[in-house]
Amino acid sequence: SPSSPCMAAAAADGSEHTPALARVLRADPSPTARAAAAKALGASGVAAAAVGAAAASVAADLAAALGDVDTDVRVAAVIALGELGHAVGEHAGLVAKLIVDVDQKVRAFALETLGSLGVAGHQYIDEVTAALDDEDVEVRALAIGLLGGNPNATSIHADALAAALHSDDVSVRAAAARALGSMPALGAAYLELIVSLEASEDEDERAAASEALLALRGAAASSS
């Protein structure tokens, strides 16, 4: 394999073997080698950032791999970008496109990575909202969590979260309650719906409802 020695070294020193890894990621015929290169590039980028070196070229190489035909490569690339965090903000749009990927793992990790990009990820709130209709429960719950932490959320997004309170899945309902609780200016309109979750047979759902109600009522009291 062309991968192992240079990949291990890249993870260790953060830069020396980055061009070789980038070549593997771009052109190696083996999906396994490309995925390993993506992982190692992510580690080299984190190491470079830790010593103040620019991680931009690593981020660009990983962003290009988001379009790889192989699922495992796309997963490895989007996870690696998430580890770089704010350093890859300019590639947030490419990450957001993966929210509708054909593979569930890619969609889930794309949402996680988008959440790690801070302000750069916030602008893709509509793409995240669309994921509330995803067929996969984990993807829906991740999207709900991102909406709850997005300062760009409006009443339209709060309405979408309130609709999720009626989900058949308890984890989705709990996530929606917590998300609404984290946006007091918008979530207060749904107090009655959240109160109804306190009667749930599920412990986490009851806890989520209680946490949300405490936050919303506390915010209302402090502003009055």
C-alpha positions, -999 to 999 in steps of 0.1 A, spaced: 0 0 0 13 35 -7 -4 47 24 9 35 58 44 50 63 37 85 50 3 85 67 17 77 101 44 103 97 20 130 85 -1 125 116 30 129 137 45 160 122 15 176 107 30 187 74 59 170 58 39 142 40 8 162 33 14 165 -5 18 127 -7 -14 122 12 -32 146 -10 -21 127 -41 -33 94 -26 -67 111 -17 -71 125 -52 -59 96 -74 -54 63 -56 -76 36 -72 -83 20 -38 -112 35 -18 -96 21 14 -63 40 6 -82 72 -2 -103 70 31 -71 64 51 -55 93 34 -84 115 43 -81 104 79 -44 111 80 -48 144 63 -73 155 90 -48 145 117 -20 164 99 -43 195 96 -51 194 133 -14 191 142 -6 220 118 -32 242 134 -20 233 169 15 248 161 0 278 143 6 265 108 -19 271 80 -44 242 76 -60 258 46 -44 235 20 -54 204 40 -89 217 42 -91 222 5 -78 187 -2 -104 172 21 -132 194 7 -124 181 -28 -129 146 -15 -164 153 -4 -174 145 -39 -157 111 -40 -178 82 -55 -170 60 -24 -191 64 7 -163 56 31 -141 82 15 -168 109 18 -174 99 55 -137 101 63 -133 134 45 -163 150 62 -152 137 97 -117 151 91 -131 185 81 -151 185 113 -120 179 133 -104 210 118 -135 230 128 -135 267 121 -104 264 99 -126 250 71 -154 276 72 -150 285 36 -160 249 26 -192 249 47 -213 250 15 -198 217 2 -204 201 36 -240 214 36 -246 197 2 -239 163 18 -270 167 40 -289 151 11 -263 125 4 -277 90 -5 -258 75 25 -271 79 60 -237 80 76 -226 108 52 -257 128 60 -253 124 98 -216 133 98 -222 163 74 -246 177 100 -221 171 128 -194 188 109 -216 217 99 -223 222 136 -185 224 143 -180 253 118 -197 280 139 -209 311 121 -199 296 87 -223 268 92 -252 289 105 -261 303 71 -272 269 59 -301 268 82 -326 260 54 -306 229 44 -306 218 80 -343 224 83 -350 203 53 -333 174 71 -361 173 96 -379 153 70 -351 128 66 -361 91 67 -334 84 94 -341 92 130 -305 100 139 -303 125 110 -335 142 121 -323 145 157 -290 159 146 -307 185 124 -330 195 153 -300 200 176 -284 223 150 -315 244 146 -317 249 183 -282 263 184 -286 285 153 -289 323 161 -304 328 126 -335 308 135 -369 324 129 -405 315 137 -405 294 106 -378 272 120 -394 272 154 -426 259 137 -407 231 121 -393 221 155 -427 223 171 -440 199 144 -412 175 154 -428 174 189 -454 152 173 -429 127 159 -435 90 164 -399 87 176 -392 96 212 -356 107 206 -368 132 180 -395 146 203 -369 150 231 -344 167 208 -372 191 196 -381 200 231 -345 208 240 -340 228 208 -371 249 215 -359 254 251 -326 268 238 -344 296 218 -365 314 244 -377 342 222 -393 317 198 -399 286 219 -422 304 244 -451 300 218 -450 263 222 -451 260 260 -483 239 260 -470 214 236 -438 210 256 -458 206 288 -477 177 273 -444 158 270 -440 158 308 -465 130 309 -444 108 286 -435 73 298 -399 79 285 -375 93 311 -354 113 287 -384 128 270 -397 140 304 -363 154 313 -361 172 280 -395 188 285 -386 198 321 -353 213 310 -370 232 281 -398 245 304 -373 257 330 -353 275 304 -383 292 287 -400 302 320 -367 314 334 -361 336 303 -397 349 305 -393 358 341 -360 376 336 -373 397 308 -405 408 326 
